[in-house]
Amino acid sequence: MSDLTPLERAALQDCADRGGTRCNDGGMTDTLLSILCSKPSVEDPYVRWQVNPKSRQDGYISLYTVTDTGRAALADPE
């Protein structure tokens, strides 16, 4: 998709490959994935955010998961 920067695409691909990404607020990964929560739109984002349900055990606050829209964007050649 043309609206993804190379860094956004890489973060989205890494998140998809892992089945989700856990991170803390303020880091580069958190920032990139947070942006993707409203791209291409808030109603149909590439990524969804939630509070990591295991944050007390592993220390990571945020949990990002790739949506069907995000997987479709990754399947679409640049």
Secondary structure, 3 states (H helix, E strand, C coil): CCCCCHHHHHHHHHHHHHCCEEECCCCHHHHHHHHHCCCCCCCCCCEEEEECCCHHHHCCCEEEEECHHHHHHHHCCC
